[in-house]
């Protein structure tokens, strides 16, 4: 996953500001985890400007990443309402709530394989993921909609029709350049370790 996708979502407020109650203990911990992730992303960006960059690893916990994704600091793709990631060595397990009607609104299709992709569904994807030598590699091994495994050919049709016209780099097998001079990105047990070079 490209760190460049982690753009801040600008929220506007209309009218007068209202006093908000202090967050609960759980919310405060979640806010702290999101702020910690944001500080680590800022460090990675600033470290990339150094010559040479500090090669000490930056370690993100699973809690930090998920809190950051849920915090409103990230502009999720259209139709994606929520994302939750779990890491095990070399593998990312992702669950998201996706409104496919929002994704497909501009293009209809009579292809029965694409009829699966309508309405709001819980999407579960499992992917091998690693980064080395400044290149990231993601290999999606399974995608489920509401607990039902979707055939790879149907997913490819969906990507070709709705996603690749705007994002040609997206696929079930993707290789990309890691940003910010990241040399290694290692998915571990409930953590992500990033090293810059």
Secondary structure, 3 states (H helix, E strand, C coil): CCHHHCCCCCCCCCCCCCCCCCCCHHHHHHHHHHHHHHHHHHHHHHHCCCCCCCCCCEEEEHHHHHHHHHCCCCCCCCCEEEEEEEEECCEEEEEEEEEHHHHHCCCCCCCCCHHHCCCEEEEEEEEEEEEECCEEEEEEEEEEECCEECCHHHHHHHHHHHHCCCCCCCCCEEEEECCCCEEEEEEECCEEEEEEC
